[in-house]
Amino acid sequence: MEGGRPPVEDLAVPSFWQRLGLPGLADVHTHFLPPRLLRKVWAYFDAAGPLVGTEWPIRYRWSDAERVAHLRRLGVRAFTALAYPHRPGMAEALNRWTLEFAHATPGCLPSATFYPEPDAVRYVAGALDAGARVFKVHVQVGGFLPTDPALDAVWGLLADAGVPVVVHAGHAPVGTAHTGPEPFAALLARHPGLTAVVAHLGAPDYTAFLDLAEKYERVRLDTTMAFTSFFNRFMPFPAGDLPRLGELGLAGKVLLGSDFPNLPYPYAEQLTGLAELGLGDDWLRAVCWGNAAALFDLA
């Protein structure tokens, strides 16, 4: 193992990135939600709802302030407040909350979302004007295809703006008629200039989503939950694709994601899983900081 020896617990995370010579970590897949909605989300996980499909105890069931403080203790210098609606009429209010949260929270990238509805272009444009730097779309929870005609102008607007969209496009943890590489590939065929970050490396269809990241210049992937014991037990990453993952990471196309706070294990386990891949310290530096720093122009 090179300099980036894996941390065994959260307290060891700063030593991990310090040994790599990094200024900290950049995590593109973290969640902060309005309190009432967050309670409902956690209750859904507690009940192992149909879109979760397995026991999923939330480890970091803390207040916003406590969770922000923990990210800072870990050395996460840049993070997101990803929110996503499950029905029409939610997205604009979510955007107001997440953008206000980012404004009041140093290190949080101003985050927004959208849903296929008639006024989506208007409020997405408004979020961009308000400084949104990253968007989140969850087609599994939202129950819509990414190619829904109501979103065509939204995708075009974001492609032109060059603002990244973290897209939960894969089947994990439970597939639906709206998830998988085929609908996402159809979206990219319509909007090849879209800056998209595929959540969870596209699990479980890793190979197909690696193909799309190689084909489209602005498509990236985040590592969220991949290479943890939780994901490895039912959707392990194919060993034969590790060289491709290594090349994509060094090419700027793989970004650290965690899903904090909705984790059934310590945050450190995400970093342990990455370090134990044996892809080298340069790869870890790129994935844990450099690629996000370039995408979001982090100092």
C-alpha positions in Angstrom: 0.0 0.0 0.0 1.3 3.4 -1.0 0.8 6.7 1.0 -2.9 6.5 1.0 -3.3 3.7 3.5 -7.0 3.1 4.2 -8.5 4.6 7.4 -10.2 2.1 9.7 -12.4 4.6 11.4 -13.6 8.2 10.9 -11.0 9.6 13.2 -8.3 8.4 10.9 -9.7 10.0 7.7 -7.6 13.2 8.0 -4.4 11.1 8.2 -5.5 9.4 5.0 -5.7 12.5 2.9 -2.8 14.2 4.6 -0.5 11.3 3.6 -1.7 11.8 0.0 -0.6 15.5 0.2 -4.2 16.7 -0.4 -5.8 19.8 1.1 -8.8 17.7 2.1 -11.6 15.8 0.4 -14.3 16.8 -2.1 -17.5 14.7 -1.8 -20.0 15.3 -4.6 -22.7 13.1 -3.2 -23.9 14.2 0.2 -27.5 15.0 1.3 -29.0 17.8 3.3 -32.8 18.2 3.2 -35.5 20.2 4.9 -36.0 18.6 8.4 -39.6 17.3 7.7 -38.6 15.7 4.5 -35.4 14.2 6.0 -37.4 12.6 8.7 -39.7 11.0 6.1 -36.6 9.8 4.1 -35.1 8.2 7.2 -38.4 6.6 8.1 -38.5 5.1 4.6 -35.0 3.6 5.1 -36.0 2.3 8.5 -38.9 0.5 7.0 -36.7 -0.9 4.1 -39.3 0.5 1.7 -39.8 -1.0 -1.8 -37.1 1.3 -3.4 -34.6 0.3 -0.7 -35.2 -3.4 -0.6 -32.9 -4.2 2.3 -32.2 -3.4 5.9 -30.5 0.0 5.9 -29.8 1.5 9.3 -28.9 5.2 9.1 -25.6 5.8 11.0 -25.4 9.6 11.0 -28.9 10.4 12.3 -27.8 13.8 13.6 -28.8 17.5 13.2 -27.6 19.5 10.2 -25.1 21.3 12.4 -23.7 18.0 13.8 -23.4 16.5 10.3 -21.6 19.6 8.9 -19.3 19.6 11.9 -18.5 15.9 11.3 -17.7 16.5 7.6 -15.3 19.3 8.7 -13.6 17.0 11.2 -13.1 14.5 8.4 -11.6 17.2 6.2 -14.3 17.3 3.6 -13.8 20.8 2.3 -16.4 20.6 -0.5 -19.7 18.8 -0.3 -23.2 19.0 -1.7 -26.8 19.3 -0.4 -28.4 17.0 -2.9 -32.2 16.9 -2.7 -34.7 15.3 -5.1 -38.5 15.4 -5.4 -40.8 12.4 -5.6 -43.8 14.2 -7.1 -44.6 17.4 -8.9 -44.7 20.7 -7.1 -41.8 19.9 -4.7 -38.6 20.9 -6.6 -38.8 24.7 -6.4 -39.3 24.7 -2.6 -36.4 22.2 -2.2 -34.2 24.5 -4.3 -35.0 27.5 -2.1 -34.0 25.4 1.0 -30.8 23.9 -0.4 -29.6 27.1 -1.9 -30.2 28.9 1.4 -28.4 26.1 3.3 -25.4 26.4 1.0 -25.3 30.2 1.4 -25.2 29.7 5.2 -22.8 26.8 5.1 -19.2 27.3 4.0 -17.9 24.4 1.9 -21.4 23.4 0.6 -21.7 23.7 -3.2 -25.0 25.4 -4.0 -27.3 22.5 -5.0 -30.7 22.2 -6.8 -33.0 19.7 -8.4 -35.9 19.4 -10.8 -38.9 17.2 -11.8 -40.7 16.8 -15.2 -43.4 19.4 -14.9 -44.4 22.4 -17.0 -42.5 25.1 -15.0 -39.3 23.2 -14.6 -37.4 25.4 -17.1 -38.4 28.5 -15.2 -37.3 27.4 -11.8 -34.1 25.7 -13.0 -33.2 28.9 -14.7 -34.0 30.7 -11.4 -31.7 28.3 -9.5 -28.9 28.9 -12.0 -29.4 32.7 -11.5 -29.2 32.1 -7.8 -25.9 30.4 -8.1 -26.6 26.7 -8.3 -23.4 24.8 -9.1 -24.7 21.3 -9.1 -28.1 19.6 -9.6 -29.4 16.2 -8.6 -31.9 14.0 -10.4 -33.1 10.6 -9.0 -35.1 8.9 -11.7 -35.8 5.8 -9.5 -37.4 7.8 -6.6 -39.0 10.3 -9.0 -40.5 7.6 -11.1 -39.8 9.2 -14.5 -37.6 8.5 -17.5 -34.7 10.9 -18.1 -36.0 11.4 -21.6 -39.4 12.7 -20.4 -40.3 15.4 -23.0 -41.0 17.8 -20.1 -37.3 17.8 -19.3 -35.9 18.2 -22.8 -35.5 22.0 -22.5 -34.1 21.6 -18.9 -31.4 19.2 -20.0 -30.5 21.6 -22.9 -30.3 24.5 -20.5 -28.0 22.7 -18.2 -25.9 21.4 -21.0 -25.4 24.9 -22.3 -24.6 26.2 -18.8 -22.1 23.4 -18.2 -23.4 22.8 -14.7 -23.0 19.2 -13.5 -26.0 17.0 -12.8 -25.6 14.1 -10.4 -28.0 11.5 -11.9 -29.1 8.4 -10.1 -29.6 6.5 -13.3 -28.7 2.9 -12.3 -30.8 0.1 -11.0 -29.3 0.1 -7.5 -30.6 -0.6 -5.0 -33.9 -1.6 -6.7 -34.4 -1.3 -10.4 -37.5 0.2 -12.0 -38.8 0.8 -15.5 -37.0 4.2 -15.4 -33.5 3.1 -14.4 -30.6 1.5 -16.2 -28.1 2.4 -18.8 -30.5 2.3 -21.7 -32.6 5.3 -20.7 -29.6 7.3 -19.7 -27.8 6.5 -23.0 -30.9 7.8 -24.8 -30.7 11.0 -22.9 -27.0 11.4 -23.8 -27.8 10.8 -27.5 -30.2 13.8 -27.3 -27.8 16.0 -25.2 -24.2 14.8 -25.8 -22.8 17.9 -24.2 -24.5 17.3 -20.8 -22.2 17.4 -17.8 -23.5 14.4 -15.9 -22.1 12.6 -12.9 -23.5 9.0 -12.7 -24.2 8.1 -9.1 -22.9 4.9 -7.6 -20.8 4.2 -10.7 -24.1 3.2 -12.3 -24.4 0.1 -10.1 -25.0 -2.7 -10.8 -24.5 -2.1 -14.5 -21.0 -0.8 -14.0 -19.6 -1.9 -17.4 -22.3 -0.2 -19.4 -21.9 3.1 -17.5 -18.1 3.0 -17.9 -18.8 2.7 -21.6 -20.9 5.9 -21.5 -18.2 7.7 -19.6 -15.6 6.7 -22.2 -17.9 7.7 -25.0 -19.1 11.1 -23.8 -16.6 13.7 -23.0 -18.6 15.3 -20.1 -19.9 12.2 -18.5 -18.4 11.3 -15.1 -19.1 8.8 -12.4 -19.1 9.0 -8.6 -18.0 6.3 -6.3 -20.9 6.4 -3.9 -21.2 3.2 -1.8 -19.1 1.2 -4.4 -16.4 -1.0 -2.9 -18.0 -1.0 0.6 -19.0 -4.3 2.3 -22.6 -3.2 2.0 -22.6 -2.9 -1.8 -20.1 -5.7 -2.3 -22.4 -8.3 -0.9 -25.0 -7.9 -3.6 -23.5 -5.8 -6.4 -19.7 -6.1 -6.5 -17.7 -4.2 -9.1 -16.3 -6.5 -11.8 -12.6 -7.0 -11.3 -12.0 -7.0 -15.0 -13.2 -3.3 -15.2 -10.7 -2.0 -12.6 -8.1 -1.0 -15.2 -10.8 1.1 -17.0 -11.8 2.7 -13.7 -8.2 3.5 -13.1 -7.9 5.2 -16.5 -11.1 7.1 -16.1 -10.1 8.3 -12.7 -6.8 9.7 -14.0 -8.7 11.3 -16.9 -10.8 13.3 -14.5 -13.9 11.2 -14.8 -14.3 9.5 -11.4 -15.3 11.6 -8.3 -15.6 10.8 -4.7 -19.2 10.3 -3.5 -20.4 8.9 -0.2 -24.2 9.3 0.3 -23.5 10.8 3.8 -25.4 10.8 6.1 -27.6 7.9 4.8 -24.9 5.3 5.5 -25.2 2.0 7.3 -21.4 2.0 8.0 -18.7 4.6 8.9 -17.8 7.2 6.3 -14.3 5.9 6.5 -15.3 2.7 4.8 -15.9 4.4 1.5 -12.3 5.6 1.5 -11.0 2.2 2.7 -12.7 0.6 -0.3 -11.1 3.0 -2.7 -7.6 2.7 -1.2 -7.8 -1.1 -1.2 -8.4 -1.2 -5.0 -4.6 -0.8 -5.5 -5.0 1.8 -8.3 -2.3 4.0 -6.8 -1.9 7.2 -5.0 -2.2 9.4 -8.1 -5.6 7.8 -8.7 -6.7 8.4 -5.1 -5.5 12.1 -5.3 -7.5 12.6 -8.5 -10.7 10.9 -7.2 -10.7 12.3 -3.7 -9.9 15.9 -4.6 -8.4 16.8 -7.9 -11.2 15.8 -10.3 -13.9 17.6 -8.3 -11.6 20.5 -7.8 -11.2 20.8 -11.6 -14.9 20.4 -12.2 -16.0 22.9 -9.6 -13.0 25.2 -9.7 -12.2 24.6 -6.1 -9.3 26.6 -4.5 
